[in-house]
Amino acid sequence: MIKKSALALLVAAAVNAPSVWANSISGVVKNAQGAPVANAEINVIGAAARTVSDEQGRFTLTGVPVNQVELHISARRYGHANVELTVPSSGVNNVELVIQASTLEIIDVTASPLHASITESALPVSVLAGDRLKMQQAATLGDTLRKEVGVHSNFHGGVASSPIIRGLDGPRVLIMQNGLDAGDASRVGPDHSVATEASTATQIEVLRGPATLFYGSGAIGGVVNIVDERVPTSSTPRAEWLAELQSVDSAKLVAGSLVNGNDKYAVYLDGFWRDTINYKAPGDWQGELHAEHDEHADHDHGHEHDHEDEHAHDSAAARRIANTASTSKGFTVGGSRLLENGFVGLSYGRLDREYGIPGHSHGGGEEEVLADKQQDRLQLQSELFFTHPWIRQVNSRLAFTDYQHAEIENGDVGTVFKNKSHEARFEVLHQPFYHWKGGLSVHYKYSDFEAVGSEAFTPPSETTILALGWMTERHFGPVLVQLGARVEQVDLTAAQVRLPELPLHAHGGDAHEHDHDHDHSSGVEITRIFAVDNRYAPTSFSAGLVWDFAEGYNLGVSASRSERAPSAAELLSFGPHIGTRSYEIGSLFQLNADQDGFELNRNVFDMELSRNLDLTLRKFNGDFGFVLNAFYNRVDNYFYQRNTGLFAEFTHEHGEEEHDHSDDHQHDHDHDHGHSHSDELPVYLFANENVDLHGFEAQFVWQLSEPYRLTVQGDYIRARLRDGGELPRTPPLRLMTELAYQGNHFDADFSISRYFKQEKTAAFEDASAAYTLVDASVSYRFNLGAQDLVAYVKAQNLTDELALVHTSFLRDITPLPGRNFSVGIRGTF
């Protein structure tokens, strides 16, 4: 029903599109010294008209409505400027637009329905784009963003890391693909990789702090939006490609994208392939070491092996971290119908990834465990502009996603996770009303999540969200005021919630005898199965302002009140989560009086309530710039995983069927794969308590001279329980400095990142040692025919530092990779 209604709306809007967009604006873009600015982008806010200045700074905008319009001008290494013009029927000529040089890289944010850049938002925003994105892209989203201020990673062996924003992650940080939920299972656990790809993205946007107004309560901690051109907005021919090799995991990457078309249609195509082996830890790693062997290493084929060669091979392989290899590939095809007043487009993407799950062990032995993931995603998108007296713009975004991944142990499927989702968001922006600009958003999202198998720690569930959002802004001289609100209805249903009988014990006390012959799925007997049907009504409000109090300076202030309904995993989990080496229990359950088992929690569950205050001071003109942020987040009824100090045993069985090896002449007997393991896991309970989070983020940028730029940045987060104690896995204080050189053909940078010791730890959590990472890169730009090429060399962790990431569930068994060198080449034409 949603799909048919959305398509009908788009078709009607396209058919009834106005045909009078023939006026033009022409002129020149200059800097403060009067020199022309090439490649400046000029667009009309609230209209489809946009263009780029030539080498002499000249431009011509066509398709401009007859009205008072607002031009937005942006260029690399320049601050953005807005200019209001009255356009008569004859158009406007010889307009001179002036923009100021900026040390900060100022980029527009597509995640906001209202026009904004990183200097025009009350909330702090970071955008990773261009050469920086290409040089920082990694196999996982968290590792790609690890150098962004205020953003950390829950590093999971380099195969499944997700971003942590100001100490918040999981269901509080919304991961989006072109403005809609990524539709994967990454918010359920850190061992589930994000179903996006950085190598084909044009930019990645990070909104730090509550961004619930247009994106929902799942964005109460922030938003990460991966932007690509899968639904093209223009048919200007362009193509990009890259190829890269790296040493620490023998990674190979090939990726490319292409846009082409004509005046009426645009088409898009991209694809990538990445392959890695288990990565190598630093030289002084003394953790759980597991040698990596090739497929022939387990069998002697009758050849004599030199003992010294074997010893050298084992020594070289000993530092490789087991189950961290991966192979991934994907492609996207899309197209758009280009209209006089906008576009309507559709895309289909396919992603396949097979990756190891580190830390998956039974009885002290490491097994070959991997996840086999597939995702199909259909996305429809449109932007239509109008000269209607009331409606200025209508945006539509729809996505249909079919995601699944199977966890496979030694060739046997253990658990399968599935998530089928569809989502629709329609934004209707009105014409300026007493100089107020804004609009309404209608948002619908449905998710059918299912986990089936021996380690399905959360039951199948369905979540439906229906919401109405409102956002508006207005300039009062140098002050921009931004207001917003959102109301939601969230329905969470699950038909098969289990309450097992789970024996518990504590270390150091009297041990209980444990029966290992239990239920196949979890090693315990099920005492009750029941249904859950919960309805929540979260509301969110926000007010902010941006005050341009001096030329090149502004002050941002944002205050918000946001509510969030608990996720299915936070509420209903009850089972072993081997990927995080824990036994997870949801808030629907509580320890019994004897502390030796669980019972139903009869308490009323209030929604999570966040009250957030953000202060941002920016300087963005001239040779010296900075962005300073301070934040305070007071959260009631905060859901988090608390280590109970207790342990649970369960029996894990898999591969019960006997496999026929008659065709395998290397084996002289059959293998019966029907075996079980007895495991002991620490029990983590989703607690519901009041917490306070506060901290700061700072970034300073000096343009020391024309080619040299120095950047110094840092961030700090303190996360405390209001009744005393610390939240677990809180990122430590971090400082980073980078010296960059940009010449006519050569670019180079050298950076040092210091992660300080984290001693503010939760109960049963150990402190983490400090470490320093040293990175460097060199690139050379040249032309080959019509192609612009960049050849580069990157070095990461040059000192081969042993680094254990405090935010990781697998901190003590998966250190950051050791010294790594990458070589690559990328081209555009």
DACORZI-V472286 format. One record per run of one state. SS is the DSSP state (~ for helix, > for strand, _ for the rest). FROM is the first residue (numbers start at 1). LEN is the number of residues. If there is no record, write none. Layout:
BEGIN
ss->SS from->FROM len->LEN
ss->SS from->FROM len->LEN
END
This chain:
BEGIN
ss->_ from->1 len->1
ss->~ from->2 len->14
ss->_ from->16 len->7
ss->> from->23 len->9
ss->_ from->32 len->4
ss->> from->36 len->1
ss->_ from->37 len->4
ss->> from->41 len->4
ss->_ from->45 len->5
ss->> from->50 len->3
ss->_ from->53 len->5
ss->> from->58 len->7
ss->_ from->65 len->3
ss->> from->68 len->7
ss->_ from->75 len->3
ss->> from->78 len->1
ss->_ from->79 len->2
ss->> from->81 len->6
ss->_ from->87 len->5
ss->> from->92 len->8
ss->_ from->100 len->1
ss->> from->101 len->1
ss->_ from->102 len->6
ss->> from->108 len->1
ss->_ from->109 len->8
ss->> from->117 len->1
ss->_ from->118 len->7
ss->> from->125 len->5
ss->~ from->130 len->7
ss->_ from->137 len->4
ss->~ from->141 len->4
ss->_ from->145 len->6
ss->> from->151 len->3
ss->_ from->154 len->9
ss->> from->163 len->3
ss->_ from->166 len->2
ss->> from->168 len->1
ss->_ from->169 len->1
ss->~ from->170 len->3
ss->> from->173 len->5
ss->_ from->178 len->2
ss->> from->180 len->2
ss->_ from->182 len->21
ss->> from->203 len->6
ss->_ from->209 len->3
ss->~ from->212 len->4
ss->_ from->216 len->1
ss->~ from->217 len->3
ss->_ from->220 len->2
ss->> from->222 len->6
ss->_ from->228 len->10
ss->> from->238 len->9
ss->_ from->247 len->5
ss->> from->252 len->10
ss->_ from->262 len->3
ss->> from->265 len->12
ss->_ from->277 len->3
ss->> from->280 len->2
ss->_ from->282 len->25
ss->~ from->307 len->11
ss->_ from->318 len->2
ss->> from->320 len->1
ss->_ from->321 len->5
ss->> from->326 len->14
ss->_ from->340 len->2
ss->> from->342 len->15
ss->_ from->357 len->4
ss->> from->361 len->2
ss->_ from->363 len->2
ss->> from->365 len->2
ss->_ from->367 len->2
ss->> from->369 len->17
ss->_ from->386 len->5
ss->> from->391 len->19
ss->_ from->410 len->2
ss->> from->412 len->22
ss->_ from->434 len->2
ss->> from->436 len->18
ss->_ from->454 len->7
ss->> from->461 len->16
ss->_ from->477 len->2
ss->> from->479 len->23
ss->_ from->502 len->2
ss->> from->504 len->3
ss->_ from->507 len->18
ss->> from->525 len->12
ss->_ from->537 len->2
ss->> from->539 len->12
ss->_ from->551 len->2
ss->> from->553 len->12
ss->_ from->565 len->3
ss->~ from->568 len->5
ss->_ from->573 len->1
ss->> from->574 len->4
ss->~ from->578 len->3
ss->_ from->581 len->1
ss->> from->582 len->4
ss->_ from->586 len->3
ss->> from->589 len->3
ss->_ from->592 len->6
ss->> from->598 len->3
ss->_ from->601 len->7
ss->> from->608 len->12
ss->_ from->620 len->4
ss->> from->624 len->31
ss->_ from->655 len->3
ss->> from->658 len->2
ss->_ from->660 len->11
ss->> from->671 len->2
ss->_ from->673 len->2
ss->> from->675 len->29
ss->_ from->704 len->4
ss->> from->708 len->14
ss->_ from->722 len->4
ss->> from->726 len->1
ss->_ from->727 len->7
ss->> from->734 len->9
ss->_ from->743 len->3
ss->> from->746 len->10
ss->_ from->756 len->2
ss->> from->758 len->1
ss->_ from->759 len->9
ss->> from->768 len->1
ss->_ from->769 len->2
ss->> from->771 len->14
ss->_ from->785 len->2
ss->> from->787 len->10
ss->_ from->797 len->20
ss->> from->817 len->1
ss->_ from->818 len->2
ss->> from->820 len->9
ss->_ from->829 len->1
END
